[in-house]
Amino acid sequence: MSNRLLAAFIALSLTALTACESAGPRYRNVRSFSEGMAPVQAANGRWGYINEHQHWIIQPRFEDAKEFQGGRAAVRQNGKWGFINKRGEWL
């Protein structure tokens, strides 16, 4: 393989590797998507919900969070479990 071809191959490989990195949010844990959202643990350890485009729908403020079922999800805040709706409001 010529030096020029090798350099092009390395440059293309590095470009492909760096393209896999997203400029979006970084997560510690991600659970399954349900009803269009997934519970996600942010870098600060708090849980919130993202959509399929990795945009925060409900900001991370919970100690734990489960998947949505029937329009509501179980979350833990201040050591207590309860339910929220898809806007993050307590039920």
Short mmCIF file of the C-alpha atoms (twelve columns), coordinates in Angstrom:
data_MODEL
# 
_entry.id   MODEL 
# 
loop_
_atom_site.group_PDB 
_atom_site.id 
_atom_site.type_symbol 
_atom_site.label_atom_id 
_atom_site.label_alt_id 
_atom_site.label_comp_id 
_atom_site.label_asym_id 
_atom_site.label_seq_id 
_atom_site.Cartn_x 
_atom_site.Cartn_y 
_atom_site.Cartn_z 
_atom_site.pdbx_PDB_model_num 
ATOM 1  C CA . MET A 1  0.000   0.000  0.000  1 
ATOM 2  C CA . SER A 2  1.436   3.367  -0.955 1 
ATOM 3  C CA . ASN A 3  2.035   6.050  1.662  1 
ATOM 4  C CA . ARG A 4  -0.599  8.279  0.057  1 
ATOM 5  C CA . LEU A 5  -3.192  5.488  0.111  1 
ATOM 6  C CA . LEU A 6  -2.273  4.585  3.691  1 
ATOM 7  C CA . ALA A 7  -2.617  8.227  4.800  1 
ATOM 8  C CA . ALA A 8  -6.022  8.485  3.101  1 
ATOM 9  C CA . PHE A 9  -7.167  5.258  4.772  1 
ATOM 10 C CA . ILE A 10 -6.065  6.480  8.227  1 
ATOM 11 C CA . ALA A 11 -7.730  9.865  7.721  1 
ATOM 12 C CA . LEU A 12 -10.970 8.204  6.613  1 
ATOM 13 C CA . SER A 13 -10.878 5.806  9.575  1 
ATOM 14 C CA . LEU A 14 -10.372 8.637  12.063 1 
ATOM 15 C CA . THR A 15 -13.196 10.615 10.487 1 
ATOM 16 C CA . ALA A 16 -15.525 7.632  10.780 1 
ATOM 17 C CA . LEU A 17 -14.579 7.077  14.413 1 
ATOM 18 C CA . THR A 18 -15.095 10.696 15.435 1 
ATOM 19 C CA . ALA A 19 -18.384 10.883 13.517 1 
ATOM 20 C CA . CYS A 20 -19.792 8.295  15.915 1 
ATOM 21 C CA . GLU A 21 -19.436 10.732 18.784 1 
ATOM 22 C CA . SER A 22 -22.540 12.815 19.351 1 
ATOM 23 C CA . ALA A 23 -22.517 16.423 20.471 1 
ATOM 24 C CA . GLY A 24 -25.739 15.652 22.369 1 
ATOM 25 C CA . PRO A 25 -26.164 14.824 26.029 1 
ATOM 26 C CA . ARG A 26 -24.081 12.130 27.690 1 
ATOM 27 C CA . TYR A 27 -25.769 9.544  29.868 1 
ATOM 28 C CA . ARG A 28 -24.688 7.187  32.636 1 
ATOM 29 C CA . ASN A 29 -27.584 4.754  32.092 1 
ATOM 30 C CA . VAL A 30 -30.416 4.444  29.605 1 
ATOM 31 C CA . ARG A 31 -33.501 2.271  30.021 1 
ATOM 32 C CA . SER A 32 -35.931 1.113  27.336 1 
ATOM 33 C CA . PHE A 33 -38.057 3.450  25.261 1 
ATOM 34 C CA . SER A 34 -41.775 3.244  25.878 1 
ATOM 35 C CA . GLU A 35 -44.500 5.627  24.760 1 
ATOM 36 C CA . GLY A 36 -41.885 7.720  22.939 1 
ATOM 37 C CA . MET A 37 -39.558 8.350  25.898 1 
ATOM 38 C CA . ALA A 38 -36.768 6.590  27.745 1 
ATOM 39 C CA . PRO A 39 -35.618 7.076  31.346 1 
ATOM 40 C CA . VAL A 40 -32.023 8.279  31.318 1 
ATOM 41 C CA . GLN A 41 -29.509 8.882  34.095 1 
ATOM 42 C CA . ALA A 42 -27.575 12.094 33.512 1 
ATOM 43 C CA . ALA A 43 -23.941 12.676 34.447 1 
ATOM 44 C CA . ASN A 44 -25.064 14.189 37.783 1 
ATOM 45 C CA . GLY A 45 -26.741 10.873 38.750 1 
ATOM 46 C CA . ARG A 46 -30.310 12.188 38.418 1 
ATOM 47 C CA . TRP A 47 -32.887 10.580 36.127 1 
ATOM 48 C CA . GLY A 48 -35.046 12.267 33.507 1 
ATOM 49 C CA . TYR A 49 -36.589 11.365 30.148 1 
ATOM 50 C CA . ILE A 50 -35.449 11.823 26.558 1 
ATOM 51 C CA . ASN A 51 -37.224 11.361 23.225 1 
ATOM 52 C CA . GLU A 52 -35.965 9.421  20.206 1 
ATOM 53 C CA . HIS A 53 -33.923 12.458 19.119 1 
ATOM 54 C CA . GLN A 54 -32.070 12.464 22.469 1 
ATOM 55 C CA . HIS A 55 -33.704 15.726 23.566 1 
ATOM 56 C CA . TRP A 56 -34.658 16.097 27.197 1 
ATOM 57 C CA . ILE A 57 -38.445 15.975 27.569 1 
ATOM 58 C CA . ILE A 58 -38.398 15.818 31.381 1 
ATOM 59 C CA . GLN A 59 -35.244 17.268 32.930 1 
ATOM 60 C CA . PRO A 60 -33.182 14.933 35.177 1 
ATOM 61 C CA . ARG A 61 -34.332 15.574 38.727 1 
ATOM 62 C CA . PHE A 62 -35.316 12.138 40.036 1 
ATOM 63 C CA . GLU A 63 -33.327 9.639  42.114 1 
ATOM 64 C CA . ASP A 64 -34.735 6.797  39.985 1 
ATOM 65 C CA . ALA A 65 -37.179 6.490  37.097 1 
ATOM 66 C CA . LYS A 66 -39.038 3.683  35.345 1 
ATOM 67 C CA . GLU A 67 -40.523 3.365  31.851 1 
ATOM 68 C CA . PHE A 68 -43.884 4.916  30.973 1 
ATOM 69 C CA . GLN A 69 -46.927 2.644  30.947 1 
ATOM 70 C CA . GLY A 70 -50.436 3.909  30.350 1 
ATOM 71 C CA . GLY A 71 -49.271 7.539  30.238 1 
ATOM 72 C CA . ARG A 72 -47.542 7.501  33.607 1 
ATOM 73 C CA . ALA A 73 -44.168 6.498  35.032 1 
ATOM 74 C CA . ALA A 74 -42.964 5.629  38.528 1 
ATOM 75 C CA . VAL A 75 -40.211 7.922  39.832 1 
ATOM 76 C CA . ARG A 76 -38.414 8.361  43.149 1 
ATOM 77 C CA . GLN A 77 -37.732 11.791 44.602 1 
ATOM 78 C CA . ASN A 78 -36.624 12.566 48.162 1 
ATOM 79 C CA . GLY A 79 -36.660 8.834  48.881 1 
ATOM 80 C CA . LYS A 80 -40.351 8.448  48.003 1 
ATOM 81 C CA . TRP A 81 -41.930 6.800  44.963 1 
ATOM 82 C CA . GLY A 82 -44.816 8.310  43.020 1 
ATOM 83 C CA . PHE A 83 -46.128 8.711  39.480 1 
ATOM 84 C CA . ILE A 84 -45.657 11.465 36.910 1 
ATOM 85 C CA . ASN A 85 -47.360 12.177 33.600 1 
ATOM 86 C CA . LYS A 86 -45.581 12.798 30.286 1 
ATOM 87 C CA . ARG A 87 -45.067 16.468 31.204 1 
ATOM 88 C CA . GLY A 88 -43.271 15.507 34.430 1 
ATOM 89 C CA . GLU A 89 -46.167 16.561 36.661 1 
ATOM 90 C CA . TRP A 90 -46.963 14.532 39.761 1 
ATOM 91 C CA . LEU A 91 -50.196 12.540 39.698 1 
# 
